């Protein structure tokens, strides 16, 4: 036999009448000295679950007309409301970076993406939205579509050797002080590595062999 309830049947029924009118279960549980889990168990036991009462007010379900502008989402640690989400997304579409908005509003990149889709305020849905440039600044190390292509022959009998030769050339350019060209060759060596199917394990073995050879170079980290 289980532990007797703190409340009588009449008290439970009165509590669930208030629950059905929209009072918060957490407030009711605190007032009557029981836990929310006990309250929910009693609701199931007595057939007073909110899903079983069509007229009951359920704060967990979004109303057909949408949440009020000042509704605080309980899962939001920073107290986000629909109004705050729209304000954030309007600033983002105006050009402010996600990093700044995340720090100010206490939200994550994933939450911003979800809210933008939920409210129909993605940049792709907003005419005139300002997009932030991606990647290095234009002209940095001749980066971008205007970068001249290199013709690299891959030795398919020894693709790791091809990458090793490219890395050796990068190191030589660095030792000569030609950092822009070294950066350019490094980018092309990475593309070549992917095309040749040289994996991370091959690279680790390559660097280990190169680092332990006389006069070899050991990368930082």
C-alpha positions in Angstrom: 0.0 0.0 0.0 1.4 3.4 -1.0 2.0 6.4 1.1 -1.2 8.3 1.9 -1.7 11.5 0.0 -1.2 14.9 1.8 -4.5 16.2 0.3 -8.0 14.8 0.5 -10.0 14.0 -2.6 -11.9 17.2 -2.3 -8.7 19.2 -2.1 -7.3 17.5 -5.1 -10.5 18.2 -7.1 -10.4 21.9 -6.1 -6.7 22.0 -7.1 -7.4 20.5 -10.5 -10.3 22.9 -11.1 -7.8 25.8 -10.6 -5.3 23.9 -12.9 -7.9 23.7 -15.6 -8.6 27.5 -15.4 -4.9 28.1 -16.3 -3.0 28.5 -13.0 0.5 27.2 -13.2 1.1 23.7 -11.8 4.4 24.8 -10.3 2.6 27.5 -8.3 -0.2 25.1 -7.2 2.3 22.4 -6.2 4.3 24.9 -4.1 1.1 26.2 -2.4 -0.1 22.8 -1.4 3.3 21.4 -0.4 3.6 18.7 -3.1 5.9 18.1 -6.0 4.9 18.8 -9.6 5.5 15.1 -10.4 3.0 14.1 -7.7 0.5 16.6 -9.0 0.9 15.2 -12.5 0.6 11.6 -11.2 -2.6 12.5 -9.3 -4.0 14.2 -12.5 -3.4 11.0 -14.5 -4.9 8.9 -11.7 -8.0 11.0 -11.5 -8.5 11.5 -15.2 -7.7 15.3 -14.9 -5.0 15.4 -17.5 -5.2 18.6 -19.6 -5.4 16.5 -22.8 -8.5 14.9 -21.4 -10.3 18.2 -20.8 -10.8 20.1 -24.0 -11.6 23.4 -22.2 -8.6 23.3 -20.0 -5.9 26.0 -20.4 -2.6 24.3 -21.4 0.3 26.7 -21.2 2.5 24.2 -23.0 0.5 24.3 -26.3 0.9 27.2 -28.7 -2.5 29.0 -29.2 -4.0 28.9 -32.7 -3.3 32.7 -33.0 0.3 32.2 -31.8 2.0 33.1 -28.5 1.5 36.6 -27.1 4.4 39.0 -27.7 5.3 38.9 -24.0 5.1 35.2 -23.6 8.3 33.9 -21.9 9.4 30.5 -23.3 10.0 28.3 -20.3 12.9 26.5 -22.0 14.7 29.8 -22.7 17.4 30.4 -20.1 17.6 34.1 -21.1 13.9 34.7 -21.0 13.2 35.0 -24.7 9.8 36.1 -25.9 8.3 36.3 -29.4 8.9 40.1 -29.3 12.6 39.7 -28.4 13.1 37.0 -31.1 11.6 39.4 -33.7 13.8 42.2 -32.5 16.9 40.0 -32.7 16.1 38.7 -36.1 15.4 42.2 -37.4 18.8 43.3 -36.3 20.4 40.2 -37.8 18.7 40.9 -41.1 19.9 44.5 -40.9 23.5 43.3 -40.9 24.5 42.7 -37.3 26.6 39.5 -36.8 25.2 36.4 -35.1 28.1 36.4 -32.7 27.2 39.8 -31.3 23.5 38.9 -31.0 24.2 35.6 -29.4 26.3 37.3 -26.7 23.7 40.0 -26.1 20.6 37.8 -26.0 22.1 34.7 -24.5 21.1 32.3 -27.3 22.9 29.9 -29.7 23.4 29.9 -33.4 21.1 26.9 -33.7 18.3 28.7 -31.8 18.6 31.8 -34.0 18.3 29.6 -37.1 15.3 27.8 -35.7 13.6 31.1 -34.7 14.3 32.6 -38.2 12.5 29.7 -39.8 9.7 29.6 -37.3 8.9 33.3 -37.7 9.5 33.4 -41.4 12.4 35.9 -40.9 15.3 34.1 -42.6 17.5 36.3 -44.7 16.4 34.5 -47.8 12.8 35.3 -46.9 13.5 39.0 -46.2 14.0 41.4 -49.2 17.0 43.7 -48.6 18.6 41.6 -45.9 22.3 42.3 -45.4 24.6 39.3 -45.8 27.9 39.2 -44.0 31.0 38.4 -46.1 32.4 35.0 -45.5 36.1 33.8 -45.5 39.2 36.0 -45.6 39.0 39.7 -46.7 39.0 40.2 -50.4 42.6 40.2 -51.7 44.1 38.5 -48.7 46.9 36.3 -50.0 45.2 36.6 -53.4 42.3 34.5 -52.0 39.2 33.9 -54.0 38.0 33.2 -57.5 40.7 35.4 -59.1 43.5 33.2 -57.7 45.5 31.8 -60.6 45.2 28.0 -60.8 48.1 25.7 -60.4 48.8 22.6 -62.6 49.7 19.8 -60.2 50.5 16.3 -61.4 49.6 13.6 -58.9 51.7 10.6 -58.8 48.9 8.0 -58.4 51.5 5.3 -57.4 52.5 7.5 -54.5 49.9 10.2 -53.7 51.4 10.8 -50.3 54.7 11.6 -51.9 53.0 14.2 -54.0 51.6 15.9 -50.9 55.0 15.6 -49.2 56.6 17.4 -52.1 54.0 20.2 -51.9 54.5 20.6 -48.2 58.3 20.7 -48.7 57.7 23.6 -51.2 55.5 25.4 -48.7 58.2 25.2 -46.0 60.8 26.4 -48.4 58.6 29.5 -49.3 58.2 30.1 -45.6 61.9 29.9 -44.9 62.4 32.4 -47.8 60.0 34.8 -46.2 57.4 34.5 -49.1 54.3 34.0 -46.9 51.7 34.9 -49.5 53.0 32.3 -51.9 53.4 29.8 -49.1 49.7 30.3 -48.1 48.7 29.9 -51.8 50.7 26.7 -52.1 49.2 25.4 -48.9 45.7 25.9 -50.1 46.4 24.0 -53.3 48.2 21.2 -51.4 45.0 20.7 -49.3 42.9 20.5 -52.5 45.4 18.1 -54.0 45.3 16.0 -50.8 41.5 15.7 -51.0 41.6 14.8 -54.7 44.3 12.2 -54.1 42.5 10.6 -51.2 45.2 11.2 -48.7 43.7 10.9 -45.3 44.5 12.3 -41.8 46.4 9.1 -40.8 48.6 9.4 -43.9 49.3 13.0 -43.1 50.2 12.2 -39.5 52.6 9.5 -40.7 54.1 11.9 -43.2 54.7 14.7 -40.6 56.1 12.2 -38.1 58.6 10.9 -40.7 59.5 14.4 -41.8 59.8 15.7 -38.2 62.2 13.0 -37.1 64.4 13.2 -40.2 67.6 15.3 -40.1 66.8 18.9 -40.4 63.1 18.1 -40.4 60.4 20.5 -39.4 57.9 19.7 -36.6 54.7 21.7 -36.9 53.5 23.5 -33.7 50.9 21.8 -31.6 
